[in-house]
């Protein structure tokens, strides 16, 4: 049954594509919509016979390399790519580089949280999106070039001092180690790791300890230059298809910190 489902999925996606999208002529003698089987095989750099057997639910299970090539040639989304691998009885490996664009629905979520500081980071702790309250609370350049790992270990536009600074160093390194394993050929990530290794003895020391941390709930005290001392809750939501994290920073309802955070929200607006 899984082999038949894989065959149906490949055929449906092939027939959905338009030849013009690939620079191919839309000739009238095409018996079925979409691309021909031999065209998909050529795009994926596999033999036509191998692809035909896949669509006919025959032959051996395709390798991860073949599945990845088919995902690329059929222009599958991340969710469709993962589904393709599941149909073949495998877990989808990560792409060659970390996603550095925020999805529109995640960006909209940030805008709907006026009294919550929300920030989205990629696998290398680059800031891909944050709302006005997060910028007001954490300080620094609102541009997309900010990187929390760089700011934590190399300074410059440093986050406001907080009680969780030491723990955050371990969290950052643990996540960067995972990213290095998942994206060994990502040049931006490699450059960041080299920069941190060259510029921070603390980073090198923590890296050697191989820390392990899982996203979860944490409470920290932040010394903000305008609002003063804030007791804040940090909760992490995962965006697994992009290997990104959404951090939601709030204060306990009715607390002095909540009132001060509300004041920062008004200031940010």
Rosetta blueprint (number, residue, H / E / L):
1 X L
2 X H
3 X H
4 X H
5 X H
6 X H
7 X H
8 X H
9 X H
10 X H
11 X H
12 X H
13 X H
14 X H
15 X H
16 X H
17 X L
18 X L
19 X H
20 X H
21 X H
22 X H
23 X L
24 X L
25 X L
26 X L
27 X L
28 X L
29 X L
30 X L
31 X L
32 X L
33 X L
34 X L
35 X L
36 X L
37 X H
38 X H
39 X H
40 X H
41 X H
42 X H
43 X H
44 X H
45 X L
46 X L
47 X L
48 X H
49 X H
50 X H
51 X H
52 X H
53 X H
54 X H
55 X H
56 X L
57 X L
58 X L
59 X L
60 X L
61 X L
62 X L
63 X L
64 X H
65 X H
66 X H
67 X H
68 X H
69 X H
70 X H
71 X H
72 X H
73 X H
74 X L
75 X L
76 X L
77 X L
78 X H
79 X H
80 X H
81 X H
82 X H
83 X H
84 X H
85 X H
86 X H
87 X H
88 X L
89 X L
90 X L
91 X L
92 X L
93 X L
94 X L
95 X L
96 X L
97 X L
98 X L
99 X L
100 X L
101 X L
102 X L
103 X L
104 X H
105 X H
106 X H
107 X H
108 X H
109 X H
110 X H
111 X H
112 X L
113 X L
114 X L
115 X L
116 X L
117 X E
118 X E
119 X E
120 X E
121 X E
122 X L
123 X L
124 X L
125 X L
126 X E
127 X E
128 X E
129 X E
130 X E
131 X L
132 X H
133 X H
134 X H
135 X H
136 X H
137 X H
138 X H
139 X L
140 X L
141 X L
142 X L
143 X L
144 X L
145 X L
146 X L
147 X E
148 X H
149 X H
150 X H
151 X H
152 X H
153 X H
154 X H
155 X L
156 X L
157 X L
158 X L
159 X L
160 X L
161 X L
162 X E
163 X L
164 X L
165 X H
166 X H
167 X H
168 X H
169 X H
170 X H
171 X H
172 X H
173 X H
174 X H
175 X H
176 X H
177 X H
178 X H
179 X H
180 X H
181 X H
182 X H
183 X L
184 X L
185 X L
186 X L
187 X H
188 X H
189 X H
190 X H
191 X H
192 X H
193 X H
194 X H
195 X H
196 X H
197 X H
198 X H
199 X H
200 X L
201 X H
202 X H
203 X H
204 X H
205 X H
206 X H
207 X H
208 X H
209 X H
210 X L
211 X L
212 X L
213 X L
214 X L
215 X L
216 X L
217 X L
218 X E
219 X E
220 X E
221 X E
222 X E
223 X E
224 X E
225 X L
226 X L
227 X L
228 X E
229 X E
230 X E
231 X E
232 X E
233 X E
234 X E
235 X E
236 X E
237 X E
238 X E
239 X E
240 X H
241 X H
242 X H
243 X L
244 X E
245 X E
246 X E
247 X E
248 X E
249 X E
250 X E
251 X L
252 X L
253 X L
254 X L
255 X L
256 X H
257 X H
258 X H
259 X H
260 X H
261 X H
262 X H
263 X H
264 X H
265 X H
266 X H
267 X H
268 X H
269 X L
